[in-house]
């Protein structure tokens, strides 16, 4: 599922294009191309990311704040495993309905 990702502690509104590879009520696995401007820090670092995406058949985009837990390099991308730490009620409810 296509997604827009940015560092949530940044004042700027620069988003990077990525993709959600796997998602649950508690977290997601995200892929971003190598060479992006994101500075993803994992394993307990204090950085957080904001992921914006639209679920199939949804009319409004969902916005989730996530804490990266682990990263892994692939040939042309970086995969990020992240825990969902904050979202608005409607976004979380839409995700819950989709997954249940």
C-alpha positions, 0 to 999 in steps of 0.5 A: 500500500503506498504511503507518505513518510516523514520524521515527525519531530521535524517542522518541515512538511517534507514527505518521502514516498514509501510503501506499507508491506505489512500492517497490524493494529500495533505496528507496520513494516514499511519500505522506503527507497535507499537514498531518501532524506529520512534519518531513521533511527531504530532500537530504542532511539527517540526519533519517530516517524509519521506515516500517511496512507489510505486504506482500500475503499477508504475516503480519508487518509489515515495518519499514524505516528510510529516508533521505528524498532528495527531496520534492515537493508535490501538491495534498493530499499530500507525496511522499517519495522515500527510500532504505532504509538499515536493516531487520532481515533478515526484513523485507528478505528478505520484501521481496526475495521479493515483488519477485523 
